[in-house]
Amino acid sequence: MSEAPSDPAARRAARAIDALRRGWALRITGADGALDLIAVESARDAALAGFASGDVLLSGERAVTLKLTNQRPAATPGPVRIAGTAESVAAALAIADPALDLANPLKGPFRTVATGGEAAAAAAMTMARHAGLLPAFFVRDAEGEAETECSVGDVAALLDPTRLEIAARARLPVEASESAEIVAFRSPEEASDHVALLIGKRDANPPVVRLHSECLTGDVLGSLKCDCGPQLHAALHAMAGAPWGVLLYLRQEGRGIGLVNKLRAYALQDQGYDTVDANLRLGFPVEARDFAIAARMLELLHVPRIRLMTNNPEKVARLEKEGVEVVERLPLALPANPHNERYLATKRDRTGHQL
């Protein structure tokens, strides 16, 4: 077990994400321009006094919700910059946070302008999601010295799945298998550790594999709003009944948008939106998970061929795109309850799950 040496580019991106979470100004440089940014969610009005910009950068998904894409600078997919609309954090949150839409129903009119750096703007949205923040920023064209800065390439280096290595492994008796082994994976600059649980005795056959994204509410607290907890335990017992299996537990809460944003999506569901529309109103894609991480974990475990336990054919396609041979898809059928019936129907009708 060895750990990859730290990479200067990835370190810069990690420091930049930390700056976003703390409400500090950040400069992102791309091939077509550089932007100075402060994350709306973590910003403080005092920090805006020297920032001198009322412009706000939003994700393309949030721009669609706000009906901005009929303006020429916002017509193509991607982040959208609106001019001179928010001189305070409260004003920007009223635009960026969909939980406040009912309290602030009359927004605009907004005037969109060129972002000033499409690559930098796109990288900012990726970083916001990685930091668990709303995808919204106070923005200005780069000027003066920057205390914290990174490039689009730095962000790519931080998220490079080949940086992942095995950090530790140990025997872990669990209810489904007393001979199970747990394996932890990490990269030098990344804060989240992913784990795999190996069930049964390895042989020459492809293992039963389940990709399970972290779900604190379902896996730990027993939430009835989703089927994550029951799926996790059913998968482990199914693996115990097979020759062997591998559970990949990915630290990608809420389909990759983070715990806080997932809870925001829950609040929107209470207003009547389904899981797909809730994510889009928040400004995120419907699917934001990184399946290359799972492929890297399987590579490190020397598992090139798998029997994938999933109801989502898209998972099969995404893993195969990353070089994993999926020889069979195994369904995982569980009963619904009154709290997750609509959630499961949305998975079936809008994201192609075969339930």
Secondary structure, 3 states (H helix, E strand, C coil): CCCCCCCHHHHHHHHHHHHHHHCCCEEEEECCEEEEEEECCCCCHHHHCCCCCCCEEECHHHHHHCCCCCCHHHCCCCCEEECCCCCCHHHHHHHHCHHHCCCCCCCCCCCEECCCCHHHHHHHHHHHHHHCCCCEEEEEECCCCCCCEEEHHHHHHHCCHHHCEEEEEEECCCCCCCCCEEEEEECCCCCCCEEEEEEECCCCCCCEEEEEECCHHHHHCCCCCCCHHHHHHHHHHHHHCCCEEEEEEECCHHHHCCHHHHHHHHHHHHCCCCHHHHHHHHCCCCCCCCHHHHHHHHHHCCCCEEEEECCCHHHHHHHHHCCCEEEEEECCCCCCCCCCHHHHHHHHHHCCCCC
